[in-house]
Amino acid sequence: WQAMRAALAGIDHCDLTTYTSPWLESFIRDPKNFWDGPHLNRQGAIAYSGALAQMVQSQCPLPSDSN
């Protein structure tokens, strides 16, 4: 992660690499969300996509989000 952060230093970006939440920890530990190991199944992909959208909106708001 350090190399990625260094490469993006000075560039406006959203860094979610340190984000954590009880929901995310629970999601990762629930095998019902995964097809095999690291690959999400349909149910997991739908749930994660919605959660990711909320994470981005709450952790990395755009200037236009405050209007």
Residue pairs with C-beta under 8 A, 6 or more apart in sequence:
1 17
4 17
5 15
5 17
8 15
14 56
14 59
14 60
16 55
16 56
16 59
16 60
19 55
19 59
21 55
23 51
24 51
27 33
27 44
27 47
27 48
27 51
32 41
32 43
32 44
33 40
33 41
33 43
33 44
33 47
33 48
34 40
34 41
34 44
35 41
35 44
40 48
57 65
